[in-house]
Amino acid sequence: MNTSVYIAKRYLFSKKQTHAINIISGISMLGVLVGSAALIIILSVFNGFEEVILSLYSNFTPEIKIEPRLGKTFDPNIPYLNNMSKDSSIVSYTRVLQEKALIKYNDHPFIATVKGVSDDFLKNRSLDSTIQSGSFTLKDKDYLYAVIGSTIQASLGVSLKNQFVPLQIYSPRRTSVSAANPMNDFVFRSILPSGVFAIQQDFDDNIITPIEFTRDLLDQPVNVSSIEINYKPGTDIDAMQENIIDHIGDKFTVKNRKQQNTELYKTINFERWSIFMILTFVLIIAIFNIIGSLTMLVIDKRKDIAILTSLGANKKLIQGIFFFEGMMISLIGAVIGIIIGFLFCLVQQHFKFIKMGAGMSVLDAYPVAFKPSDFGLVLFTVLVIATIASGISSRLSIKGLDQIKRDL
């Protein structure tokens, strides 16, 4: 065993002459422990929120989305797309036609996005989990229905029980005609709501209808706004995206889920790293307490330092003792803190004892998810800060070394 490490270990676990040194060392270790545990807990909870948010978005966000590079719509009846719709690895191939429109209910207006979808849209089994009231029904026998977002329902006061008052949807005519009544410039259609869904603000102002209804409203018998594709579990989505890009040409954009929600991912990453940096500053303060602890230890061990130098120990060995002392305090605190943080999150994950409050409809307790990289990141952060703090302390240990030898 390295001499510096051996002596540092003896100093760490031995009783000091000055009782305050034990207290300061304990406080330093406790600070690292609490900081490390807090980092693991906060990052794990943030991972849980990230998983929940992305899973909610995935209910309405397809794995692959094909859109025109120029313009709002395109003709989906091209050979490659027709052949791709028959691919056995595809779970749902949904044609989508959407546009902003004016919705009125009991004379209350609201601007919403009308999203017409083909039948494959309902193959998504997660849709029912988004329903607040009613059901996710778009067709029943010969009748067409709409499913509206919670923002629309709240703004217009839509009642699903009142089947005598439909939603009135207005859209500008593609070929406007001059008339005395401006309302003649709009296409007007009515549809009954069957359910209310709630996901996130980005989606809750949408109204989902069968594509036949939207085609009639927008006077678009062929074109679509996009094609949304979901694959069977285990499919390499990145490979599929590259394959579609290679074959479909440069007139279209092909986006995966991350590219469809770039702002969401940027926000999540920004918040994650902001929280990490704040807690890291707390950890820096805790670890730099080690400097004070080691400075007092140097004073306490003045006689030992003089004896070691008399026996031939050089400055490097003396520095090494106090450097490894600081590293041991930090690492022990970090490892215990990481274990405590992990156990705390594990208990929360299984028993959900910390609740978020009754106002939350999606979550009743703080979610937790683990990423192995978080444990490595926390340990690496502690190591870097501890190395700097211990390095400063070790340099202080050899200052005035000659004076110590003369005094003793």
C-alpha positions as CSV (number, residue, x, y, z in Angstrom):
1,M,0.0,0.0,0.0
2,N,1.2,3.5,-0.8
3,T,2.7,5.1,2.3
4,S,0.7,8.4,1.9
5,V,-2.5,6.4,1.5
6,Y,-1.7,4.3,4.6
7,I,-0.9,7.2,6.8
8,A,-4.0,9.2,5.5
9,K,-6.2,6.3,6.4
10,R,-4.8,6.1,9.9
11,Y,-5.3,9.8,10.3
12,L,-8.9,9.6,9.0
13,F,-10.1,6.9,11.5
14,S,-7.8,7.8,14.5
15,K,-8.9,10.1,17.3
16,K,-7.5,13.6,17.0
17,Q,-6.0,15.5,19.8
18,T,-8.3,18.5,19.0
19,H,-11.9,17.2,19.2
20,A,-13.0,20.0,16.8
21,I,-11.1,18.4,14.0
22,N,-13.3,15.3,14.3
23,I,-16.4,17.5,14.2
24,I,-15.3,19.5,11.2
25,S,-14.3,16.3,9.3
26,G,-17.6,14.8,10.1
27,I,-19.4,17.9,8.9
28,S,-17.4,18.0,5.7
29,M,-18.3,14.3,5.0
30,L,-21.9,14.9,5.9
31,G,-22.1,17.9,3.5
32,V,-20.7,15.7,0.6
33,L,-23.1,12.9,1.6
34,V,-26.2,15.2,1.6
35,G,-25.1,16.9,-1.7
36,S,-24.5,13.6,-3.5
37,A,-27.8,12.2,-2.2
38,A,-29.7,15.3,-3.3
39,L,-28.1,15.2,-6.8
40,I,-29.2,11.5,-7.2
41,I,-32.7,12.2,-5.9
42,I,-33.3,15.3,-8.0
43,L,-31.9,13.8,-11.2
44,S,-33.9,10.6,-10.7
45,V,-37.1,12.6,-10.1
46,F,-36.4,14.7,-13.2
47,N,-35.8,11.5,-15.2
48,G,-39.3,10.4,-14.0
49,F,-40.9,13.6,-15.1
50,E,-39.1,13.4,-18.4
51,E,-40.4,9.8,-19.0
52,V,-44.0,10.8,-18.0
53,I,-44.0,13.9,-20.2
54,L,-42.5,12.1,-23.2
55,S,-44.9,9.2,-22.8
56,L,-47.8,11.6,-22.8
57,Y,-46.5,13.3,-25.9
58,S,-46.0,10.0,-27.6
59,N,-49.7,9.3,-27.4
60,F,-50.2,12.0,-30.1
61,T,-46.7,12.1,-31.5
62,P,-45.9,9.4,-34.1
63,E,-42.5,7.7,-34.3
64,I,-42.1,9.0,-37.9
65,K,-43.9,11.9,-39.4
66,I,-43.7,12.8,-43.1
67,E,-44.6,16.3,-44.2
68,P,-44.1,18.4,-47.4
69,R,-41.0,20.6,-47.4
70,L,-43.0,23.4,-49.2
71,G,-46.7,24.1,-48.8
72,K,-49.2,22.7,-46.4
73,T,-50.5,19.6,-48.1
74,F,-49.4,17.0,-50.7
75,D,-50.8,14.1,-52.6
76,P,-50.1,10.8,-50.6
77,N,-50.8,8.6,-53.6
78,I,-47.2,8.1,-54.8
79,P,-45.9,4.6,-55.4
80,Y,-43.3,4.6,-52.6
81,L,-45.8,5.7,-49.9
82,N,-48.4,3.3,-51.1
83,N,-46.0,0.4,-50.9
84,M,-44.7,1.5,-47.5
85,S,-48.2,1.4,-46.1
86,K,-48.2,-2.4,-46.6
87,D,-45.0,-2.9,-44.7
88,S,-45.5,-5.7,-42.1
89,S,-43.3,-3.8,-39.5
90,I,-45.8,-0.9,-39.4
91,V,-48.5,-0.9,-36.7
92,S,-50.3,2.2,-37.9
93,Y,-50.1,4.3,-41.1
94,T,-52.3,7.4,-40.6
95,R,-53.1,10.0,-43.1
96,V,-53.6,13.4,-41.5
97,L,-55.3,16.6,-42.7
98,Q,-55.3,19.5,-40.3
99,E,-55.9,23.2,-40.3
100,K,-56.8,26.0,-38.0
101,A,-60.6,26.7,-37.8
102,L,-63.2,28.6,-35.8
103,I,-65.2,26.5,-33.4
104,K,-68.5,27.7,-31.9
105,Y,-70.6,26.2,-29.2
106,N,-73.6,27.9,-27.8
107,D,-72.3,31.1,-29.5
108,H,-69.0,30.9,-27.7
109,P,-66.1,31.1,-30.3
110,F,-62.6,29.4,-30.1
111,I,-59.8,29.1,-32.6
112,A,-58.6,25.5,-32.6
113,T,-56.7,23.0,-34.8
114,V,-58.9,20.6,-36.5
115,K,-57.0,17.3,-37.1
116,G,-58.6,14.8,-39.4
117,V,-57.2,11.3,-39.1
118,S,-57.7,8.0,-41.0
119,D,-58.8,4.8,-39.2
120,D,-55.3,3.7,-38.4
121,F,-55.0,6.5,-35.8
122,L,-57.2,4.5,-33.4
123,K,-54.7,1.6,-33.4
124,N,-52.8,3.5,-30.7
125,R,-53.8,1.7,-27.5
126,S,-52.7,4.6,-25.3
127,L,-55.4,6.9,-26.5
128,D,-57.9,5.8,-24.0
129,S,-55.5,6.7,-21.2
130,T,-55.7,10.4,-22.3
131,I,-59.5,10.6,-22.0
132,Q,-60.9,12.7,-19.2
133,S,-64.6,12.1,-20.0
134,G,-66.5,10.3,-22.7
135,S,-64.7,7.9,-25.1
136,F,-62.3,8.1,-28.0
137,T,-64.9,7.5,-30.6
138,L,-64.7,9.0,-34.1
139,K,-67.2,6.7,-35.9
140,D,-70.3,4.9,-34.8
141,K,-72.3,3.3,-37.5
142,D,-73.1,6.0,-40.0
143,Y,-72.3,8.9,-37.6
144,L,-69.1,10.9,-37.3
145,Y,-67.9,12.3,-33.9
146,A,-65.1,14.5,-32.6
147,V,-62.8,14.2,-29.6
148,I,-61.8,17.6,-28.2
149,G,-58.9,18.8,-26.1
150,S,-59.5,19.9,-22.5
151,T,-58.7,23.5,-23.4
152,I,-61.5,23.6,-25.9
153,Q,-63.9,22.0,-23.4
154,A,-63.0,24.5,-20.7
155,S,-63.2,27.5,-23.0
156,L,-66.5,26.7,-24.6
157,G,-68.2,24.8,-21.7
158,V,-68.9,21.8,-23.9
159,S,-71.3,19.2,-22.4
160,L,-71.0,15.7,-23.7
161,K,-74.4,14.8,-22.2
162,N,-76.2,17.4,-24.3
163,Q,-76.4,15.6,-27.7
164,F,-78.7,18.3,-29.1
165,V,-76.0,21.0,-29.3
166,P,-73.2,20.1,-31.8
167,L,-69.9,21.8,-32.3
168,Q,-70.1,24.3,-35.2
169,I,-66.8,24.5,-37.2
170,Y,-66.1,27.2,-39.7
171,S,-63.3,27.3,-42.2
172,P,-62.5,29.8,-45.0
173,R,-63.6,28.6,-48.5
174,R,-60.7,27.7,-50.8
175,T,-62.4,29.7,-53.6
176,S,-63.9,32.8,-51.9
177,V,-67.0,34.3,-53.6
178,S,-68.0,37.9,-53.2
179,A,-71.2,38.2,-51.3
180,A,-73.1,40.7,-49.2
181,N,-72.9,38.2,-46.2
182,P,-69.3,37.6,-45.2
183,M,-70.3,34.3,-43.7
184,N,-70.8,33.0,-47.2
185,D,-67.0,33.0,-47.5
186,F,-66.8,30.2,-44.8
187,V,-67.6,26.5,-45.0
188,F,-69.7,25.5,-42.0
189,R,-70.1,22.0,-40.7
190,S,-71.5,20.5,-37.4
191,I,-70.3,17.5,-35.4
192,L,-71.1,16.1,-32.0
193,P,-68.3,15.6,-29.4
194,S,-67.8,12.1,-28.0
195,G,-65.0,12.7,-25.6
196,V,-62.5,15.1,-24.0
197,F,-58.8,14.3,-23.8
198,A,-56.0,16.0,-21.8
199,I,-52.3,15.7,-22.6
200,Q,-50.3,19.0,-22.6
201,Q,-51.0,22.5,-23.6
202,D,-49.6,21.9,-27.1
203,F,-52.3,19.3,-27.9
204,D,-55.2,20.3,-25.7
205,D,-56.5,22.9,-28.2
206,N,-56.9,20.2,-30.9
207,I,-60.1,18.6,-32.1
208,I,-59.7,15.2,-33.6
209,T,-62.2,14.2,-36.3
210,P,-62.4,11.5,-39.0
211,I,-60.5,12.5,-42.1
212,E,-63.7,12.4,-44.2
213,F,-65.2,15.2,-42.1
214,T,-62.0,17.4,-42.4
215,R,-61.8,16.7,-46.2
216,D,-65.4,17.9,-46.5
217,L,-64.7,21.0,-44.3
218,L,-61.5,22.0,-46.1
219,D,-62.6,20.9,-49.6
220,Q,-59.5,18.7,-49.9
221,P,-60.6,15.4,-51.5
222,V,-57.1,13.9,-52.0
223,N,-54.3,15.9,-50.3
224,V,-53.1,15.4,-46.7
225,S,-51.0,17.5,-44.3
226,S,-48.8,14.7,-43.1
227,I,-48.4,10.9,-42.8
228,E,-47.9,9.5,-39.3
229,I,-46.2,6.1,-38.9
230,N,-45.8,3.9,-35.8
231,Y,-43.8,0.7,-35.9
232,K,-43.8,-2.6,-34.0
233,P,-41.8,-2.7,-30.7
234,G,-38.1,-3.4,-31.3
235,T,-38.0,-1.7,-34.7
236,D,-34.9,0.4,-35.4
237,I,-36.6,3.8,-35.9
238,D,-33.4,5.6,-36.9
239,A,-32.7,3.0,-39.6
240,M,-36.3,3.3,-40.8
241,Q,-36.0,7.1,-40.9
242,E,-32.8,7.0,-42.9
243,N,-34.4,4.5,-45.4
244,I,-37.4,6.7,-45.9
245,I,-35.3,9.8,-46.5
246,D,-33.2,7.9,-49.1
247,H,-36.2,6.8,-51.0
248,I,-38.7,9.7,-50.7
249,G,-36.7,12.5,-52.1
250,D,-36.0,16.1,-51.0
251,K,-39.6,17.3,-51.4
252,F,-40.5,15.9,-48.0
253,T,-39.2,16.2,-44.4
254,V,-39.1,13.0,-42.3
255,K,-38.9,13.6,-38.6
256,N,-38.6,11.3,-35.6
257,R,-40.3,12.1,-32.2
258,K,-37.3,14.2,-31.0
259,Q,-37.3,16.3,-34.1
260,Q,-41.0,16.8,-33.9
261,N,-40.7,18.2,-30.4
262,T,-37.3,20.0,-30.5
263,E,-38.4,22.8,-28.1
264,L,-39.7,20.2,-25.6
265,Y,-36.4,18.3,-25.6
266,K,-34.4,21.6,-25.4
267,T,-36.5,22.7,-22.4
268,I,-36.1,19.4,-20.6
269,N,-32.3,19.4,-21.1
270,F,-32.0,23.1,-20.1
271,E,-34.0,22.5,-16.9
272,R,-32.1,19.3,-16.1
273,W,-28.7,21.0,-16.4
274,S,-29.8,24.1,-14.6
275,I,-30.8,22.1,-11.6
276,F,-27.6,20.0,-11.8
277,M,-25.4,23.2,-11.8
278,I,-27.3,24.7,-8.8
279,L,-26.8,21.5,-6.7
280,T,-23.2,21.3,-7.9
281,F,-22.5,24.7,-6.4
282,V,-24.0,23.5,-3.1
283,L,-21.7,20.5,-3.4
284,I,-18.7,22.7,-4.0
285,I,-19.3,24.6,-0.8
286,A,-19.6,21.4,1.1
287,I,-16.4,19.9,-0.3
288,F,-14.4,23.0,0.2
289,N,-15.1,22.7,3.9
290,I,-12.4,20.0,3.7
291,I,-9.8,22.7,3.3
292,G,-10.6,24.0,6.8
293,S,-10.7,20.5,8.2
294,L,-7.3,19.5,6.7
295,T,-5.7,22.8,7.8
296,M,-6.6,22.1,11.4
297,L,-5.4,18.5,10.9
298,V,-2.0,19.9,9.8
299,I,-1.8,22.0,13.0
300,D,-2.8,18.9,15.0
301,K,-0.2,16.7,13.3
302,R,2.8,19.2,13.4
303,K,4.8,16.8,15.5
304,D,4.1,13.8,13.2
305,I,5.1,15.9,10.1
306,A,8.4,16.9,11.7
307,I,9.2,13.3,12.7
308,L,8.4,12.1,9.2
309,T,10.6,14.7,7.5
310,S,13.4,13.8,10.0
311,L,13.1,10.2,8.9
312,G,13.5,11.2,5.2
313,A,10.0,11.9,4.1
314,N,10.0,14.5,1.3
315,K,7.4,17.2,0.6
316,K,5.7,15.0,-2.0
317,L,4.9,12.4,0.6
318,I,3.6,14.9,3.1
319,Q,1.4,16.5,0.5
320,G,0.2,13.1,-0.5
321,I,-1.0,12.3,3.0
322,F,-3.3,15.3,3.2
323,F,-4.3,15.0,-0.4
324,F,-5.5,11.4,0.1
325,E,-7.1,12.4,3.4
326,G,-9.3,14.9,1.6
327,M,-10.1,12.5,-1.2
328,M,-11.1,9.8,1.3
329,I,-13.5,12.2,3.1
330,S,-15.1,13.2,-0.2
331,L,-15.4,9.6,-1.6
332,I,-16.8,8.1,1.5
333,G,-19.4,10.9,1.7
334,A,-20.2,10.6,-2.0
335,V,-20.6,6.8,-2.0
336,I,-22.8,6.7,1.1
337,G,-24.8,9.7,-0.3
338,I,-25.3,8.0,-3.6
339,I,-26.5,4.8,-1.9
340,I,-28.9,6.7,0.4
341,G,-30.2,8.7,-2.6
342,F,-30.7,5.4,-4.6
343,L,-32.5,3.7,-1.7
344,F,-34.7,6.8,-1.2
345,C,-35.7,6.8,-4.8
346,L,-36.3,3.1,-4.8
347,V,-38.7,3.4,-1.9
348,Q,-40.5,6.3,-3.6
349,Q,-40.7,4.3,-6.9
350,H,-42.4,1.4,-5.2
351,F,-44.5,3.0,-2.4
352,K,-45.0,6.5,-3.8
353,F,-45.1,8.0,-0.3
354,I,-44.3,11.6,-1.4
355,K,-47.5,12.9,-3.1
356,M,-47.8,15.8,-5.5
357,G,-51.2,16.9,-4.3
358,A,-54.8,16.2,-5.3
359,G,-54.8,18.8,-8.1
360,M,-52.6,16.6,-10.4
361,S,-54.7,14.5,-12.7
362,V,-51.9,12.6,-14.4
363,L,-49.6,12.0,-11.4
364,D,-50.5,11.4,-7.8
365,A,-46.8,11.0,-6.6
366,Y,-43.4,12.2,-7.7
367,P,-42.2,9.9,-10.5
368,V,-38.7,8.3,-10.3
369,A,-36.5,6.8,-13.0
370,F,-32.9,5.8,-12.9
371,K,-30.1,6.3,-15.4
372,P,-26.7,4.7,-14.8
373,S,-25.0,7.7,-16.3
374,D,-26.4,9.9,-13.4
375,F,-24.5,7.8,-10.8
376,G,-21.3,8.1,-12.8
377,L,-21.9,11.9,-13.4
378,V,-22.4,12.5,-9.6
379,L,-19.3,10.5,-8.7
380,F,-17.2,12.2,-11.4
381,T,-18.4,15.7,-10.2
382,V,-17.4,14.9,-6.6
383,L,-14.0,13.5,-7.7
384,V,-13.2,16.7,-9.7
385,I,-14.2,19.1,-6.9
386,A,-12.5,16.9,-4.3
387,T,-9.3,16.8,-6.3
388,I,-9.2,20.6,-6.5
389,A,-10.0,21.1,-2.8
390,S,-7.6,18.3,-1.6
391,G,-4.9,19.7,-3.9
392,I,-5.2,23.2,-2.3
393,S,-5.1,21.6,1.2
394,S,-2.1,19.5,0.5
395,R,-0.1,22.5,-0.7
396,L,-0.9,24.3,2.6
397,S,0.4,21.3,4.5
398,I,4.1,21.9,3.5
399,K,4.0,25.7,4.1
400,G,6.1,26.5,7.1
401,L,7.6,23.0,7.2
402,D,11.0,24.3,8.0
403,Q,9.6,26.4,10.9
404,I,7.8,23.3,12.2
405,K,11.1,21.4,12.3
406,R,12.9,24.2,14.1
407,D,10.1,24.5,16.7
408,L,10.2,20.8,17.5
